[in-house]
């Protein structure tokens, strides 16, 4: 709460200064100046009052140009280069996530009436005997009666589980961003919601669900995939939930691996930030299962990926999976820029190849931090202490907020170079990046 109070008073001071010094500005102009003052103060660690010490009677245009030069010192001020997203600043104490060590144990479990007798429902009754169970007609009906959804509701989503029957949208092509080079990935939409708390997660701005959704009818997914499959395709969970964070409760992985032993022409990927691999180690697989981990320096994990496994725990889990005969994958995604990032990511790459041999790696992807503009305010409200928004994040080729092109290019050059130094023949690809970038880096996507 002290962090919230610090940021709240920073914002309040910016509002007071604008009200007293720029009373003649319109509402939208005041909003932009308040935000710029707040962001500069937070980024540079200085008092809001100090920012305008050398500023006289500037017009709005002059003042904004000056503040933009302070906020984005490494970016040119040409209009084509600098189109910042400057929405209204708002901080509420109720929206701040209280990061406390905890074990997943839902207080309320809602079961659709048509899956009351399902194996998954029975398993949750055994695992969580003190939880309150409720029968509902359908998830849709429940949410029609509970429409109000706030960041605070999202903070408490782990307390509710919805066990449902999924009826559509079982498999789909990965929704790659417009203008980017696609990697041909496909998504197995098995569940929605994650018990981890990553400050940058898109789900916090996308979800309107007050709990974790788990389908009880996994057999329907397999029936759908029987018709959907095609030779050589990659498909996996991990789009709308961590693939393994709840696997000890759902047991999904055992059924998936058993099913894919019969599907030789497709590769299935479990994508995770956990070290929950117990079920994987006792399953009998056919070599077409890849277990992959998102990797970041421990500094980024500690500050932004709450409740996830540490970097060392993730790599130890990967070693266990390799010993069990699995191929493993790694995703440097999102790469977060911060002072000293080069040395920190170099350490991650070095320790990765100390633990895992290149022959056991199926692929590695690299993607820089990006998000839809509306997510910015959600991150600020839930994680006012965050540092990930302090760097230059501007609308990119697809409208998402991204680092400037030159910075992304430098990040990719360095990380891809570090990886290639250890193994020049690994399958590497950029995630959701524009064609110009691939061309500038000399990359060609040849499929998997």
C-alpha positions as CSV (number, residue, x, y, z in Angstrom):
1,X,0.0,0.0,0.0
2,X,2.9,2.4,0.6
3,X,3.9,2.0,-3.1
4,X,0.3,2.9,-4.1
5,X,0.4,6.0,-1.8
6,X,3.7,7.1,-3.3
7,X,2.3,6.9,-6.9
8,X,-1.1,8.3,-5.9
9,X,0.6,11.5,-4.4
10,X,2.9,11.7,-7.4
11,X,-0.2,11.8,-9.6
12,X,-2.0,14.2,-7.3
13,X,0.9,16.6,-7.4
14,X,0.9,16.5,-11.2
15,X,-2.8,17.3,-11.2
16,X,-2.3,20.2,-8.8
17,X,0.5,21.8,-10.8
18,X,-1.5,21.6,-14.1
19,X,-4.6,23.0,-12.4
20,X,-2.6,26.0,-11.0
21,X,-0.2,26.8,-13.8
22,X,-2.2,25.7,-16.9
23,X,-5.8,26.5,-16.0
24,X,-6.4,27.8,-19.5
25,X,-5.7,24.4,-21.2
26,X,-8.7,22.3,-22.3
27,X,-9.6,19.0,-20.6
28,X,-7.7,16.8,-23.0
29,X,-4.6,19.0,-23.0
30,X,-4.5,19.0,-19.2
31,X,-4.9,15.2,-19.3
32,X,-1.8,14.8,-21.6
33,X,0.3,17.2,-19.5
34,X,-0.6,15.5,-16.3
35,X,0.4,12.1,-17.7
36,X,3.7,13.3,-19.1
37,X,4.6,15.0,-15.8
38,X,3.7,11.8,-13.9
39,X,5.6,9.5,-16.2
40,X,8.7,11.7,-16.3
41,X,8.7,11.9,-12.5
42,X,8.3,8.1,-12.1
43,X,10.9,7.2,-14.8
44,X,13.6,9.6,-13.6
45,X,12.9,9.3,-9.9
46,X,12.4,13.1,-9.4
47,X,9.8,15.3,-7.8
48,X,7.1,16.5,-10.2
49,X,7.8,20.1,-9.2
50,X,11.4,19.8,-10.5
51,X,10.4,19.0,-14.0
52,X,9.1,22.5,-14.7
53,X,11.8,24.5,-12.9
54,X,13.2,25.8,-16.2
55,X,9.8,26.2,-17.9
56,X,8.4,29.7,-18.4
57,X,5.2,30.7,-20.0
58,X,5.1,28.0,-22.6
59,X,2.2,27.5,-25.0
60,X,0.6,24.1,-24.9
61,X,2.5,23.0,-28.1
62,X,5.9,24.2,-26.7
63,X,5.2,22.6,-23.3
64,X,4.2,19.3,-24.8
65,X,7.3,19.2,-27.1
66,X,9.5,19.9,-24.1
67,X,7.9,17.2,-22.0
68,X,8.1,14.7,-24.8
69,X,11.8,15.3,-25.2
70,X,12.1,14.6,-21.4
71,X,9.9,11.5,-21.5
72,X,11.4,10.0,-24.7
73,X,15.0,11.3,-24.8
74,X,16.2,8.6,-27.2
75,X,13.4,9.0,-29.8
76,X,13.3,11.6,-32.5
77,X,10.6,14.3,-32.1
78,X,9.4,14.0,-35.7
79,X,5.7,13.3,-35.8
80,X,6.1,10.1,-37.7
81,X,8.4,8.8,-35.0
82,X,6.7,9.9,-31.9
83,X,3.0,9.3,-31.5
84,X,2.6,8.6,-27.8
85,X,-0.4,7.1,-26.2
86,X,-1.4,9.5,-23.4
87,X,-4.7,8.4,-21.9
88,X,-6.1,9.7,-18.6
89,X,-4.2,8.7,-15.5
90,X,-6.2,7.0,-12.8
91,X,-5.1,5.1,-9.8
92,X,-7.4,3.3,-7.3
93,X,-6.3,1.5,-4.1
94,X,-8.8,-1.3,-4.7
95,X,-7.3,-2.1,-8.0
96,X,-3.7,-2.8,-6.7
97,X,-2.8,-6.4,-6.6
98,X,-1.5,-7.6,-3.2
99,X,1.3,-9.9,-4.0
100,X,1.4,-12.5,-1.3
101,X,2.7,-16.1,-1.3
102,X,-0.2,-18.4,-1.7
103,X,-1.3,-21.8,-2.8
104,X,-4.1,-22.3,-5.3
105,X,-7.3,-23.2,-3.4
106,X,-10.6,-21.8,-4.9
107,X,-13.3,-20.8,-2.5
108,X,-16.1,-21.2,-4.9
109,X,-16.5,-23.8,-7.7
110,X,-19.3,-23.4,-10.2
111,X,-20.3,-26.5,-12.2
112,X,-22.5,-26.3,-15.2
113,X,-25.4,-28.7,-14.7
114,X,-24.6,-30.8,-17.8
115,X,-21.1,-31.7,-16.4
116,X,-22.1,-32.3,-12.8
117,X,-21.1,-36.0,-13.1
118,X,-17.9,-35.4,-15.0
119,X,-14.5,-36.7,-13.9
120,X,-13.1,-33.2,-13.6
121,X,-16.0,-32.1,-11.3
122,X,-15.5,-35.2,-9.1
123,X,-11.7,-34.5,-8.9
124,X,-12.2,-31.0,-7.8
125,X,-14.7,-32.1,-5.1
126,X,-12.0,-34.4,-3.7
127,X,-9.2,-32.0,-4.0
128,X,-11.0,-29.0,-2.5
129,X,-13.5,-30.4,0.1
130,X,-13.9,-27.1,1.9
131,X,-14.8,-25.1,-1.2
132,X,-18.4,-24.1,-1.8
133,X,-19.9,-25.8,-4.8
134,X,-22.7,-24.4,-6.9
135,X,-24.6,-25.7,-9.9
136,X,-25.3,-23.2,-12.6
137,X,-27.3,-23.5,-15.8
138,X,-24.4,-22.2,-17.9
139,X,-21.4,-19.9,-17.7
140,X,-23.1,-17.5,-20.1
141,X,-26.2,-17.3,-17.9
142,X,-24.0,-16.7,-14.8
143,X,-22.2,-13.8,-16.4
144,X,-25.4,-12.2,-17.6
145,X,-26.3,-11.9,-14.0
146,X,-22.8,-10.7,-12.9
147,X,-21.8,-8.1,-15.5
148,X,-19.9,-5.6,-13.5
149,X,-16.2,-6.6,-13.8
150,X,-13.3,-4.6,-12.3
151,X,-9.5,-5.0,-12.0
152,X,-10.2,-5.9,-8.4
153,X,-12.4,-8.8,-9.5
154,X,-9.6,-9.9,-11.8
155,X,-7.2,-9.8,-8.8
156,X,-9.4,-12.4,-7.0
157,X,-10.1,-14.7,-10.0
158,X,-8.1,-17.6,-8.4
159,X,-10.9,-17.8,-5.8
160,X,-13.4,-19.0,-8.4
161,X,-13.4,-21.9,-10.8
162,X,-16.0,-22.6,-13.5
163,X,-16.2,-26.2,-14.7
164,X,-18.0,-26.1,-18.0
165,X,-18.8,-28.0,-21.2
166,X,-17.1,-26.3,-24.1
167,X,-19.2,-26.4,-27.3
168,X,-17.2,-24.5,-29.9
169,X,-13.8,-22.8,-30.7
170,X,-11.8,-25.9,-29.8
171,X,-8.9,-25.2,-32.2
172,X,-7.9,-22.2,-34.2
173,X,-5.0,-20.6,-36.0
174,X,-2.9,-18.4,-33.7
175,X,-4.3,-14.9,-34.0
176,X,-1.0,-13.3,-35.2
177,X,-1.0,-9.5,-35.2
178,X,-1.7,-7.8,-38.5
179,X,1.4,-7.2,-40.7
180,X,3.6,-9.7,-38.8
181,X,5.2,-12.8,-40.2
182,X,3.2,-15.7,-38.9
183,X,4.8,-18.9,-37.6
184,X,2.0,-21.2,-38.5
185,X,1.1,-21.9,-34.9
186,X,-2.3,-23.3,-33.9
187,X,-4.1,-23.0,-30.5
188,X,-5.8,-25.7,-28.5
189,X,-8.3,-23.6,-26.5
190,X,-8.3,-25.7,-23.4
191,X,-9.4,-23.4,-20.6
192,X,-9.2,-19.7,-19.9
193,X,-7.5,-17.8,-17.1
194,X,-4.2,-18.2,-15.3
195,X,-3.3,-18.4,-11.6
196,X,0.1,-16.6,-12.3
197,X,0.3,-12.8,-12.1
198,X,2.5,-11.4,-14.8
199,X,2.4,-7.6,-14.8
200,X,2.5,-7.5,-18.6
201,X,-0.1,-10.3,-19.3
202,X,-2.7,-9.4,-22.0
203,X,-5.4,-11.4,-20.2
204,X,-5.8,-8.7,-17.6
205,X,-7.0,-6.3,-20.2
206,X,-8.9,-8.9,-22.3
207,X,-10.7,-11.0,-19.7
208,X,-14.2,-10.2,-18.4
209,X,-14.4,-13.5,-16.5
210,X,-14.3,-13.5,-12.7
211,X,-12.6,-16.9,-12.4
212,X,-10.7,-19.7,-14.0
213,X,-12.6,-21.6,-16.7
214,X,-11.9,-25.3,-17.1
215,X,-13.7,-27.6,-19.7
216,X,-14.8,-31.0,-18.4
217,X,-15.2,-32.4,-21.9
218,X,-11.7,-32.7,-23.2
219,X,-12.8,-35.6,-25.4
220,X,-14.7,-33.0,-27.5
221,X,-11.4,-31.3,-28.2
222,X,-9.9,-34.5,-29.5
223,X,-12.9,-35.1,-31.7
224,X,-12.6,-31.7,-33.1
225,X,-8.9,-32.1,-33.7
226,X,-9.5,-35.3,-35.6
227,X,-11.1,-33.2,-38.3
228,X,-8.9,-30.1,-37.8
229,X,-5.4,-31.7,-38.0
230,X,-3.0,-31.4,-40.9
231,X,0.4,-32.8,-41.5
232,X,3.4,-31.0,-39.9
233,X,1.3,-28.6,-37.8
234,X,2.3,-27.2,-34.4
235,X,-0.5,-26.8,-31.9
236,X,-0.5,-26.2,-28.2
237,X,-2.2,-24.8,-25.1
238,X,-0.8,-21.7,-23.5
239,X,-2.6,-18.9,-25.4
240,X,-5.3,-18.2,-22.7
241,X,-3.7,-20.0,-19.8
242,X,-0.5,-21.4,-18.6
243,X,-0.3,-25.0,-20.0
244,X,0.8,-26.6,-16.8
245,X,0.0,-24.3,-13.8
246,X,-3.1,-26.3,-12.9
247,X,-2.1,-29.7,-14.4
248,X,-1.7,-31.3,-11.0
249,X,-5.5,-30.7,-10.5
250,X,-6.9,-31.1,-14.0
251,X,-4.7,-33.9,-15.3
252,X,-5.1,-32.6,-18.9
253,X,-1.5,-33.3,-19.9
254,X,-1.9,-37.1,-19.4
255,X,-5.0,-37.2,-21.7
256,X,-3.4,-35.0,-24.3
257,X,-0.2,-37.0,-24.4
258,X,-2.1,-40.2,-24.7
259,X,-4.2,-38.9,-27.5
260,X,-1.2,-37.5,-29.4
261,X,0.6,-40.8,-29.4
262,X,-1.8,-41.7,-32.2
263,X,-1.3,-38.4,-34.1
264,X,2.2,-38.8,-35.5
265,X,2.0,-36.0,-38.1
266,X,1.4,-33.1,-35.6
267,X,3.5,-31.7,-32.8
268,X,1.9,-30.6,-29.5
269,X,3.4,-27.9,-27.3
270,X,2.9,-27.3,-23.6
271,X,4.0,-23.7,-22.8
272,X,4.6,-22.8,-19.2
273,X,6.3,-20.6,-16.6
274,X,5.9,-23.3,-14.0
275,X,7.9,-26.3,-12.9
276,X,4.9,-28.6,-12.6
277,X,6.1,-31.6,-14.7
278,X,5.1,-34.5,-12.5
279,X,2.4,-35.8,-14.8
280,X,4.7,-35.4,-17.9
281,X,7.4,-37.5,-16.3
282,X,5.1,-40.4,-15.8
283,X,3.4,-40.3,-19.2
284,X,4.3,-42.4,-22.1
285,X,4.8,-40.2,-25.2
286,X,5.8,-40.7,-28.8
287,X,8.3,-37.9,-29.3
288,X,5.8,-35.4,-30.8
289,X,5.4,-33.5,-27.5
290,X,7.4,-30.4,-26.9
291,X,7.6,-28.8,-23.4
292,X,8.5,-25.2,-23.6
293,X,9.3,-22.4,-21.1
294,X,9.2,-18.6,-21.3
295,X,12.6,-17.3,-20.1
296,X,13.6,-14.0,-18.7
297,X,16.3,-12.8,-16.3
298,X,15.5,-13.5,-12.7
299,X,15.3,-9.8,-12.1
300,X,12.3,-9.6,-14.5
301,X,10.8,-12.7,-13.1
302,X,11.0,-11.4,-9.5
303,X,9.6,-8.0,-10.4
304,X,6.9,-9.0,-13.0
305,X,6.1,-12.7,-13.0
306,X,4.6,-13.3,-9.6
307,X,3.9,-16.9,-8.4
308,X,5.8,-18.4,-11.3
309,X,8.8,-20.7,-11.0
310,X,12.2,-19.1,-10.8
311,X,14.6,-19.2,-13.8
312,X,16.6,-22.0,-12.2
313,X,13.5,-24.0,-11.4
314,X,12.2,-23.7,-15.0
315,X,15.6,-25.0,-16.4
316,X,15.7,-27.8,-13.8
317,X,12.2,-28.9,-14.9
318,X,13.4,-28.7,-18.6
319,X,16.3,-31.0,-17.7
320,X,13.9,-33.5,-16.2
321,X,11.8,-33.5,-19.3
322,X,14.8,-34.0,-21.5
323,X,15.8,-37.0,-19.4
324,X,12.3,-38.3,-20.0
325,X,12.8,-38.1,-23.7
326,X,11.0,-34.9,-24.5
327,X,12.1,-32.2,-26.8
328,X,12.0,-28.8,-25.2
329,X,11.5,-25.3,-26.5
330,X,12.2,-21.8,-25.1
331,X,10.5,-18.4,-25.6
332,X,12.4,-15.2,-24.9
333,X,9.1,-13.5,-24.9
334,X,8.5,-10.8,-23.9
335,X,12.0,-9.4,-23.8
336,X,11.9,-6.5,-21.5
337,X,14.3,-3.6,-22.1
338,X,15.9,-2.1,-19.0
339,X,19.4,-0.6,-18.1
340,X,21.9,-3.5,-18.2
341,X,19.5,-5.8,-20.1
342,X,22.3,-7.0,-22.4
343,X,24.4,-8.6,-19.6
344,X,21.3,-10.1,-17.9
345,X,20.0,-11.7,-21.1
346,X,23.5,-13.0,-22.0
347,X,23.5,-14.7,-18.6
348,X,20.2,-16.4,-19.3
349,X,21.4,-17.6,-22.7
350,X,24.6,-19.0,-21.2
351,X,22.9,-20.8,-18.3
352,X,20.3,-22.2,-20.8
353,X,23.0,-23.9,-22.8
354,X,24.9,-25.0,-19.7
355,X,21.8,-27.0,-18.7
356,X,20.3,-28.0,-22.1
357,X,22.1,-29.3,-25.2
358,X,21.1,-27.9,-28.6
359,X,20.1,-31.3,-29.9
360,X,17.3,-31.4,-27.3
361,X,15.8,-28.0,-28.3
362,X,13.0,-28.1,-30.7
363,X,12.9,-24.3,-31.3
364,X,13.5,-20.9,-29.7
365,X,11.4,-17.8,-30.3
366,X,12.2,-14.2,-29.5
367,X,9.6,-11.4,-29.1
368,X,9.9,-8.0,-27.5
369,X,7.3,-6.5,-25.1
370,X,4.2,-5.3,-26.9
371,X,0.5,-4.8,-26.0
372,X,-2.7,-3.2,-27.0
373,X,-2.8,0.5,-25.8
374,X,-5.7,-0.1,-23.4
375,X,-3.6,-2.5,-21.4
376,X,-1.4,0.4,-20.3
377,X,-3.9,1.7,-17.8
378,X,-4.7,-1.7,-16.5
379,X,-1.0,-2.4,-15.7
380,X,-0.7,1.0,-14.0
381,X,-3.8,0.4,-11.8
382,X,-2.9,-3.2,-10.8
383,X,0.9,-2.8,-10.6
384,X,1.6,0.9,-9.8
385,X,5.2,-0.1,-8.8
386,X,5.9,-1.4,-12.3
387,X,9.0,-0.4,-14.2
388,X,8.2,-2.0,-17.5
389,X,6.1,1.0,-18.7
390,X,8.9,3.5,-18.0
391,X,10.8,2.9,-21.2
392,X,9.7,4.2,-24.7
393,X,6.6,2.3,-25.7
394,X,5.0,3.8,-28.8
395,X,2.3,2.7,-31.3
396,X,4.0,0.3,-33.8
397,X,3.1,-1.1,-37.2
398,X,0.1,-2.9,-35.8
399,X,-1.1,-0.2,-33.4
400,X,0.3,-2.0,-30.4
401,X,2.6,-0.2,-28.0
402,X,6.2,-1.4,-28.7
403,X,9.7,-0.3,-28.3
404,X,10.9,1.9,-31.3
405,X,12.1,-0.1,-34.4
406,X,15.8,0.6,-33.9
407,X,15.7,-0.6,-30.3
408,X,13.8,-3.8,-31.2
409,X,16.3,-4.5,-34.0
410,X,19.2,-4.1,-31.6
411,X,17.6,-6.4,-29.1
412,X,17.0,-9.1,-31.7
413,X,20.5,-8.8,-33.1
414,X,22.1,-9.3,-29.7
415,X,19.9,-12.1,-28.4
416,X,19.9,-14.0,-31.7
417,X,23.6,-13.6,-31.8
418,X,24.0,-14.9,-28.3
419,X,21.9,-18.0,-29.2
420,X,23.7,-18.6,-32.5
421,X,27.1,-18.5,-30.8
422,X,26.0,-21.6,-28.8
423,X,24.3,-23.3,-31.8
424,X,24.0,-21.8,-35.3
425,X,21.6,-24.4,-36.5
426,X,18.7,-24.0,-34.1
427,X,15.3,-23.2,-35.3
428,X,14.8,-19.5,-34.4
429,X,11.9,-17.2,-35.1
430,X,10.5,-13.9,-34.1
431,X,7.1,-13.7,-32.5
432,X,4.6,-11.2,-33.9
433,X,7.2,-9.0,-35.6
434,X,6.9,-7.2,-38.9
435,X,8.3,-8.4,-42.2
436,X,10.8,-5.4,-42.4
437,X,12.4,-6.6,-39.2
438,X,12.8,-10.2,-40.6
439,X,14.4,-8.8,-43.7
440,X,16.7,-6.4,-41.9
441,X,18.0,-9.3,-39.7
442,X,18.4,-11.6,-42.6
443,X,15.8,-14.1,-41.3
444,X,13.7,-16.4,-43.4
445,X,10.8,-18.4,-42.0
446,X,11.0,-21.9,-43.5
447,X,8.3,-23.5,-41.3
448,X,8.6,-26.4,-38.9
